[in-house]
Amino acid sequence: MGAQIIDGKAAGAEVRALVGERAAAFSEAAGRKPGLVGIQVGEDPASEIYQRMKAEAAEAAGMRSERVVLPAGTSQQELNARIAAYNADDAVDGMLVQLPVPAPLTEPEIANAIDPVKDVDGFSPGNLGRLMRGEPAPVPCTPSGVMWLLEKSGVEIEGAHAVVVGRSLIVGKPQAMLLLAANATTTVAHSRTKDLPALCREADILIAAVGRPEMIRGDWIKPGAAVIDVGINRTDDGLVGDVAFEEAVEVAGHITPVPGGVGPMTIAFLLANTLDAAVRRTGLGIPMKGD
C-alpha cells in the first residue's frame, strides 16, 4: 500500500508562519525585531548556502538578521572576541557559528564561548545538560523538528520503541532525550551496533541520522513503522538520505523524503529558538513555539 509521506516543506512553512506572527507581536511589544547573528569562518560553499538560507528565512519571519564571514585563518582568540561582542550586544537575541569550522578552531570551545541564552543551536554544554535534566533550554533544531513531524503526523510516541541510529551531539543524543521525555522506550544505535538490521526491525519509530547514503534498507524496517530520515548525502545521483527510500516506502507506515522532509524543519526551529531567546531575554511573555 505504501507509506504516508511526511511533508516537511509544508510543516516547516507552518512553523515559520507561526513564528512570523509571534515575531511581529514581539516587535510591537519590544520596539525592535528579534535579532539573529550567523558567523561563518572561511568560504565553504555548503556553509555559504546554509547561512544565506538561514538569513533569508529570518528576515522573512520579521527578524533582524546579520551575516558575518570571517577569513579562514581566523584564530580561536579572534573568533571568541567576536562572539563575546555579540554576547554583550542587547540587540542580538540568538547567535550561531556555522559548522564545520576550519582547524585549528574547535567546536567545543565555540560552544563554550556563546552565551547559553543566545545559543539558538542548543549545542552549549549547559543547554545540553538542561535537556538531559528536563529543564527549559534551547533544544537543537533538527531533533525539535523531528518531534514536531512525528506529533503532527499522528504517530504514537508514548510507549513506542524508538531506535535512533546515530549518536552525534547535533542529532542523535538530543533526539534520544526528547523521545525519552515523550515516554518512548528509546535505543541509541550506530554503525558499529551488532546486528543493526535486527534492532531496526524492532523499532516502531526509526530515526536515521548516521550519515551514510541509503545504509538502512527496506528489509530493516518493521511494517508500519514511522521512519524519519535525517541524512542528507550528496551522491552522483543527487541528494539521498540514510534510508533507501524506494524500498522503505513500501514497508513503513510514515516516512520523510530527502529532500523535503526533515531539512526544512531545522531552519524553522532555528527561528523558533531565536524568538524563544528574545522572549526569555526580555521577559515580555509573547507566546513562542506553538500550542
Residue pairs with C-beta under 8 A, 6 or more apart in sequence:
2 249
2 250
3 227
3 248
3 249
3 250
3 251
3 252
3 253
3 254
3 255
4 153
4 253
4 254
4 255
5 249
5 254
5 255
5 256
5 257
6 149
6 153
6 228
6 254
6 255
6 256
6 257
6 261
7 260
8 145
8 149
8 256
8 257
8 260
8 261
8 262
8 263
8 264
8 265
9 260
9 264
11 145
11 148
11 149
11 152
11 264
11 265
11 268
12 145
12 264
12 265
12 267
12 268
13 264
13 268
15 145
15 148
15 265
15 268
15 269
15 271
15 272
15 290
16 57
16 60
16 61
16 267
16 268
16 271
18 289
18 290
19 61
19 268
19 271
19 272
19 275
19 289
20 60
20 61
20 62
22 275
22 286
22 287
22 288
23 33
23 34
23 61
23 62
23 63
23 271
23 275
24 62
25 286
25 287
26 33
26 34
26 275
26 278
26 279
26 282
26 284
26 286
27 33
27 34
27 62
29 284
29 286
30 278
30 282
30 284
32 64
32 91
33 62
33 63
33 64
34 62
34 63
34 64
34 93
34 94
34 274
34 275
34 277
34 278
35 63
35 64
35 65
35 66
35 89
35 91
35 92
35 93
35 94
35 274
35 278
36 54
36 55
36 58
36 63
36 64
36 65
36 66
36 92
36 93
36 94
36 95
36 96
36 120
36 270
36 271
36 274
37 65
37 66
37 67
37 68
37 86
37 92
37 94
37 95
37 96
38 51
38 54
38 55
38 65
38 66
38 67
38 68
38 95
38 96
38 97
38 98
39 68
39 70
39 79
39 82
39 83
39 86
39 95
39 96
39 97
39 98
40 47
40 48
40 51
40 67
40 68
40 69
40 70
40 97
40 98
41 69
41 70
41 71
41 72
41 74
41 79
41 97
41 98
41 101
41 102
41 105
42 70
42 71
42 72
42 101
42 102
43 69
43 72
44 100
47 98
47 100
50 98
51 67
51 69
51 98
52 67
53 267
54 65
54 96
54 267
54 270
55 65
55 66
55 67
56 65
57 267
57 268
57 270
57 271
58 64
58 65
58 270
58 271
58 274
59 65
61 271
63 271
63 274
63 275
64 91
66 92
68 82
70 78
70 79
70 82
72 102
74 105
76 104
76 105
76 106
76 109
79 97
79 105
79 110
79 113
80 109
80 113
83 95
83 97
83 110
83 113
83 114
84 113
86 92
86 95
86 118
87 95
87 113
87 114
87 115
87 118
92 118
93 118
93 274
93 277
93 278
93 281
94 118
94 119
94 120
94 270
94 273
94 274
94 277
94 278
95 114
95 115
95 118
95 119
95 120
96 114
96 119
96 120
96 121
96 270
97 110
97 114
99 107
100 107
101 107
101 110
107 123
111 119
111 123
111 124
111 125
112 124
112 125
114 124
116 124
116 126
116 127
116 137
116 138
117 277
117 280
117 281
118 277
118 281
119 127
119 138
120 138
120 141
120 270
120 273
120 274
120 277
121 138
121 140
121 141
121 270
121 273
122 128
122 131
122 137
122 138
122 139
122 140
122 141
122 174
122 273
123 140
123 169
123 170
126 137
127 137
127 138
127 139
128 169
128 173
128 174
130 136
130 137
131 137
131 139
131 174
131 177
131 178
132 177
134 181
138 273
138 276
138 277
139 174
139 178
139 269
139 273
140 169
140 170
140 171
140 174
141 265
141 266
141 267
141 268
141 269
141 270
141 273
142 170
142 171
142 175
142 209
142 230
142 262
142 265
142 266
142 269
143 171
143 174
143 175
143 178
144 178
144 265
144 269
144 272
144 273
145 262
145 264
145 265
145 266
145 268
145 269
146 175
146 178
146 207
146 228
146 230
146 262
146 265
147 157
147 178
147 179
147 182
148 265
148 269
148 290
149 228
149 256
149 261
149 262
149 265
150 157
150 205
150 226
150 228
151 157
153 226
153 254
155 205
155 226
155 254
156 204
157 179
157 182
157 183
157 184
157 205
158 182
158 183
158 184
159 183
159 184
159 185
160 184
160 185
160 204
160 205
161 184
161 185
161 186
161 187
161 202
161 203
161 204
161 205
162 176
162 179
162 184
162 185
162 186
162 187
162 203
162 204
162 205
162 206
162 207
163 186
163 187
163 189
163 199
163 200
163 202
163 203
163 205
163 206
163 207
164 172
164 175
164 176
164 179
164 186
164 187
164 188
164 189
164 207
164 209
165 172
165 189
165 190
165 193
165 196
165 200
165 206
165 207
165 208
165 209
165 210
165 216
165 242
166 172
166 175
166 188
166 190
166 207
166 208
166 209
166 210
166 211
166 230
167 173
167 188
167 190
168 209
171 207
171 209
171 230
172 188
172 190
172 207
172 209
173 188
175 207
175 209
176 186
176 188
179 186
179 205
179 207
180 186
184 205
187 199
187 203
189 196
189 199
189 200
190 210
191 210
191 212
191 215
193 199
196 220
197 217
197 219
197 220
200 206
200 216
200 220
200 221
200 222
201 220
201 221
201 222
202 222
203 221
203 222
203 225
204 222
204 225
204 226
205 225
205 226
205 228
206 216
206 221
206 222
206 225
206 226
206 227
206 228
207 228
207 230
208 215
208 216
208 227
208 228
208 229
208 230
208 231
208 241
208 242
208 243
209 230
209 231
209 242
210 216
210 231
210 242
211 231
211 233
211 242
212 231
212 233
212 242
213 231
213 233
213 235
213 240
213 241
213 242
214 233
214 240
214 241
214 242
214 243
214 244
214 245
215 242
215 243
216 227
216 242
216 243
216 244
216 248
217 244
217 247
217 248
218 244
218 246
218 247
218 248
218 250
218 251
219 247
219 251
221 227
221 248
221 251
221 252
222 251
223 251
223 252
223 253
224 252
224 253
225 251
225 252
225 253
226 252
226 253
226 254
226 255
227 243
227 248
227 252
227 254
227 255
227 256
228 255
228 256
228 261
228 262
229 241
229 242
229 243
229 245
229 255
229 256
229 257
229 258
229 261
229 262
230 241
230 242
230 262
231 240
231 241
231 242
231 243
231 258
232 239
232 241
232 258
232 259
232 263
233 239
233 240
233 241
233 242
239 258
239 259
240 258
241 256
241 257
241 258
241 261
243 255
243 258
245 255
245 257
245 258
248 255
249 255
256 262
269 289
272 288
272 289
272 290
275 286
275 288
275 289
276 288
276 289
279 285
279 286
279 288
